[in-house]
Amino acid sequence: MKILVCMKQVPQKDAPLKLNESGRWIREDISYEVNEPDAYALEEALRQKEKHGGEVVVITAGPGRAQQVLREALAKGADRAIHLEGDEFVGLDPVNTAKAIQAAIKDDAFDLIFTGLQSDDYGFAQTGVILSELLNWPHATIIMQIEKKDGGIRVKRELESGDFQFVEMPLPAVLTIQSGINKLRYATLIGIKQAKNKPLQKKAFADVQSAIGPNLQQIQRLYIPQKTKKTELLEGTSTEVAKKLVEKLRNDVRVL
């Protein structure tokens, strides 16, 4: 099987975040890492390749620093990589990100496309689903297990309340992978050395710009929540206080 894995570089979980001058995103002078859900998607793609053969291709969009995501994936066992390189990719909404990926892979014929369930920064959980719609491929989300069948695959989806759903799907298809589906591997020293000689194709923003339109989703402003404390004393009899408390919870706090 030929599998594409969409990956993203995100700020490290313990990085001290500060807003940039525009107040619409964070400053660039922090440390970055592989988006954790995407790491599980890569691991599952590598396991499917080990079971059934084929090729694993990884793709990311972002500035030059994002290439580290691809290098790590190649060191773990991916066969080749595609880098949509440029600062212009950072501000794209999920629709245009999916359109950019679609344009970048138009000359490839994949059986499966994996994405992580969502990114650790924006958390939209939209890019994979939108990409499937653009390609007119079937898709399934929150995947916990993949089994190859004649003519397609059988997947296990995680639902609410501890329930699961099994779905049979034809190929090609797009799957968003749930974190924890497997145990992540480490890159070996041999893998790190081999990664230097594996193909890494770069595409500029101009190469896919014709497929991209205006952003349909924009961040207007980010802010750091201010810690405040307010104490209000409810007076009266126990019955009156209970009534006032219920009214506060229903009308002001809105938890009832």
CORTAVEN-V977199 format. One record per helix or strand. SS is the DSSP state (a for helix, b for strand). FROM is the first residue (numbers start at 1). LEN is the number of residues. If there is no record, write none. Layout:
ss=SS from=FROM len=LEN
ss=SS from=FROM len=LEN
This chain:
ss=b from=2 len=5
ss=b from=9 len=3
ss=b from=19 len=1
ss=b from=26 len=1
ss=b from=32 len=3
ss=a from=36 len=17
ss=b from=55 len=8
ss=a from=64 len=13
ss=b from=80 len=6
ss=a from=87 len=3
ss=a from=94 len=11
ss=b from=112 len=5
ss=a from=127 len=9
ss=b from=138 len=12
ss=b from=152 len=7
ss=a from=160 len=3
ss=b from=164 len=7
ss=b from=173 len=5
ss=a from=189 len=7
ss=b from=200 len=5
ss=a from=205 len=7
ss=a from=238 len=16
